[in-house]
Amino acid sequence: MRLRKVSYAPKLIAKHPERIMDIDKDTKVDVKDFFPKEQPLEVEIGAGKGQFSHTLAQRQPDKNHIAIERFDSVIVRALEKVLSDPLDNLFLVRMDAKHLENILDSNVVKTLYLNFSDPWPKARHAKRRLTHPDYLSLYKKILAKDGRIEFKTDNRHFFEYTLKTMNRAGMTFHFLSFDLHEDNPPKNIMTEFEEKHSKNGPIYKLTASFEEDEHEKDVSGFSESTRPAEL
Ligand SMILES: C[S@@+](CC[C@H](N)C(=O)[O-])C[C@H]1O[C@@H](n2cnc3c(N)ncnc32)[C@H](O)[C@@H]1O
């Protein structure tokens, strides 16, 4: 994706510390403190222009939401959404997710959303994938004991890669779909990327956790014919 620079982004971000924070690798803050109410915490990483987190925060006023995005020219669009439709339970963070531990305590996140993360297809870039084992170790620290990761992508190879890394990390799968829109889940929130690209092919989704809970699994979309060979 080519990034169009938004020249006013740094100034607008600096003007609204009540809605957004710009975090470099050395900044340490507890983002939980930015919410007026103490509530269960949900985090989206790679939030882009913020449509998903903004809609989720509207639907779930009883939860606090953090949307993290690396580029100011992208997250400034999320900031504009929050400024025109303010929500006290959504806080934006401009940062690289590899510094997550600078803003979140251990065991605090109930749900971590990864929506259409960059697949980084070249092997030499594998460490940048947001489901690389290094990132999974990071998520394991910040997720609550019963916390879950929800991952959506349009990239079959990236989905298979993620099934493998999560499986090797000992994670439990609670939901798998190899064609999310065909399966038509009632609560699906479309992201900007999903709206633009889902007509080109299926959307893959999984929900997984580090807990060893065998109950309430929904693996109806995970048939033999669609199972990746090396799981
Ligand atoms: C393909 S876009 C998808 C955006 C949005 N989730 C959607 O579905 O419309 C992936 C986004 O993840 C962000 N991203 C990638 N790696 C990141 C990282 N390490 N930390 C924070 N954001 C990251 C990118 O800047 C980009 O905006």
The ligand as a Gaussian input file, in Angstrom:
#p B3LYP/6-31G(d) Opt

LIG

0 1
 C       -3.182000      -3.330000       5.110000
 S       -3.345000      -2.143000       6.347000
 C       -4.913000      -2.561000       7.095000
 C       -5.497000      -1.429000       7.892000
 C       -6.810000      -1.734000       8.611000
 N       -6.618000      -2.724000       9.650000
 C       -7.883000      -2.190000       7.642000
 O       -8.184000      -3.393000       7.638000
 O       -8.410000      -1.361000       6.903000
 C       -2.187000      -2.652000       7.601000
 C       -1.894000      -1.534000       8.597000
 O       -1.084000      -2.058000       9.642000
 C       -0.128000      -1.066000      10.003000
 N        1.019000      -1.743000      10.655000
 C        1.824000      -2.671000      10.099000
 N        2.792000      -3.053000      10.964000
 C        2.579000      -2.339000      12.099000
 C        3.250000      -2.288000      13.342000
 N        4.342000      -3.019000      13.598000
 N        2.767000      -1.460000      14.299000
 C        1.662000      -0.699000      14.054000
 N        0.987000      -0.701000      12.876000
 C        1.433000      -1.513000      11.911000
 C        0.239000      -0.428000       8.675000
 O        0.822000       0.851000       8.827000
 C       -1.115000      -0.384000       7.960000
 O       -1.803000       0.828000       8.200000

